[in-house]
Amino acid sequence: MGIAAILQDKGSEVVTVGPDSSISEIIAELTARRIGAVLVMTGESVVGVVSERDVVRGLAAHRGDVLSLKAKEIMTAPVITISPADSVPHAMELMTGRRIRHLPVMESGRLVGLVSIGDLVKRRIEEVEQEASALKDYISAG
């Protein structure tokens, strides 16, 4: 199963902000929606990601002043993206190698969703459980 199947199950809603959104607004959005990141967009282009980790780094660097900063000042950029056709193992490899937890999903230059490490781990667990069940059935039938 690939990224497209994950998006089909979870939906394609993505929370986005503009580059001039304040960090205090972003923190409120992350908290209210119980999510770990928002995408920073200019028009139809994804220009960055602001994650909880970015906020913590901003706090370490700017202390309380981080709340008055803008998304563009602490966001992670450039953004690593994947396509709906990519595999779950490929996405997990990217996340592990780049030490990131969120990947925007782009198709023909258009944002179609966002997957998190949690989405990928959940899918891999489901796949492993299905494989184990199939093996048990095969062994029992033989």
Secondary structure as UniProt FT lines:
FT   HELIX           3..10
FT   STRAND          16..17
FT   TURN            19..20
FT   HELIX           23..33
FT   STRAND          37..42
FT   TURN            43..44
FT   STRAND          45..51
FT   HELIX           52..62
FT   HELIX           63..68
FT   HELIX           71..74
FT   TURN            84..85
FT   HELIX           88..98
FT   STRAND          102..107
FT   TURN            108..109
FT   STRAND          110..116
FT   HELIX           117..141
//
